[in-house]
Amino acid sequence: MVYSGFRVRLLLRLLLLVAVVLLLMLVLYRTDWYMTALVLFLLVLFQLYDLIHFVERTNRDISSFLQSIRHSDFTQRFATEGTHYSYRELYQSFNDISEAFQRVKTERQAHYHYLQAIVEQVGVGILSFDEEGEVQLVNHVTKELLHVPHLRHISSLERVSPELVQALYTIGHEEKKLVTLHRNEQQLLLNLNATELLSQGQQLKIVTLQNIQSELEEQELQTWQKVIRVLTHEIMNSVTPVVSLASTVNNLLEQEVMAKHAAGESIDGEVLEDMKAGLTTIEKRSAGMLHFVKNYRRLMRLPVSELRPVRVVELLRNVHTLLLRQAEQQQVSLKMYLPDEKTEVLADAEQLEQVLINLIKNGVEACQKKHEEPCVEVVAFISETERDKLRIDVTDNGPGIPNDVLDKIFIPFYTTKKQGSGIGLSLSKQIVRQHGGSIRVHSRPGETTFSLSLKRSNA
């Protein structure tokens, strides 16, 4: 309908132009009406101008409409009032098409925001990028994991971890990789899972990132607890009868000796002493083994932490008062740098105090090997990168922990001390995990730092 009206108007203009041209030729050929010929010539020029304007107006409107479609600008509207009916129909068609595209665009934007909201609510990191490394989609979990405020290109992660960038580029479809990442003096173990797809002719890679460090540590702790449970059960079942039997035999021996002594019979004193010594040794060592096993059972029977707001200043002052005399006796300087008086953490005061005592005592013992100015420093401060966390660093200037020992110190039973039980650090780690925090160690020759990260209650 629109195009038929346009054709009719164009055809009428062409016919009128042809008629005027023929009339002009007739006047010039048969008469000497020069003024009439001049008027007709001007009329031909006017008709040519009108015809060109008519055609170009339509072209301009179509070009303007197509440009708005190209740039996704569907707000442009063509006036339908006060125009010729053929243009009115054309403009109305343009407006209808623009409204249809606008509805499609609005629906796409709604779906995009819906998808974005879902992606932001997912508890794992999601990262999508093309073959050139240009990031198409990234959620806040990924930004927090990698500690980047924004991410435009994969190569910008080089400063975070070159190993991670290499893994992102090389990971294949439905492939998994593990990447160790160090961030804010913490170790993260990232599990990468990739999917590749072709979207609008563009190859995209979608990678999920999940920190499984805490899950791995939790699984490791549960495994050790199961091992301890089995060992303690078997050892106690075996040792308890030995202790009872040794005690019974020892009593019977004493009774037998007293009976023979009353009857005036002689007994070889040396043999008697050897028997009593052997039985006493069996009883003591068996009792020692029971005590040893009961000590390790503490790892399985740690009371549930009762978390309450605890003032860090008061807690650290109590610990300082408890350990200052011991540190002075061992000629070790104990320094504490306290946070603001109002700073609080969610903690079980007794359990957290025990953790700090363990760490400080370990630091004091490590400093004894240092001949000049041995010192243990405790620094509590609010992390600049995680304002909702309080960090407590316990640093000693001892010889440091060898690298081959560093990754074993939290393992139950493992110790480098002659008189150590090997449960102090393992127990401390379990307590901190019950608090929803973390404990890390960093060591180099001449310095070792244990870092506690705890959730603030007044953040």
Secondary structure, 3 states (H helix, E strand, C coil): CHHHHHHHHHHHHHHHHHHHHHHHHHHHHHCCCHHHHHHHHHHHHHHHHHHHHHHHHHHHHHHHHHHHHHCCCCCCCCCCCCCCHHHHHHHHHHHHHHHHHHHHHHHHHHHHHHHHHHHHHCCCEEEEEECCCEEEEECHHHHHHHCCCCCCEHHHHHHCCHHHHHHHHHCCCCCEEEEEEEECCEEEEEEEEEEEEEECCEEEEEEEEEECHHHHHHHHHHHHHHHHHHHHHHHHHHHHHHHHHHHHHHHHHHHHHHHHHHCCCCCCHHHHHHHHHHHHHHHHHHHHHHHHHHHHHHHCCCCCCCCEEEEHHHHHHHHHHHHHHHHHHCCCEEEEECCCCCCEEEECHHHHHHHHHHHHHHHHHHHCCCCCCCEEEEEEEECCCCCCEEEEEEEECCCCCCHHHHCCCCCCCCCCCCCCCCCHHHHHHHHHHHCCCEEEEEEECCEEEEEEEEEECCC
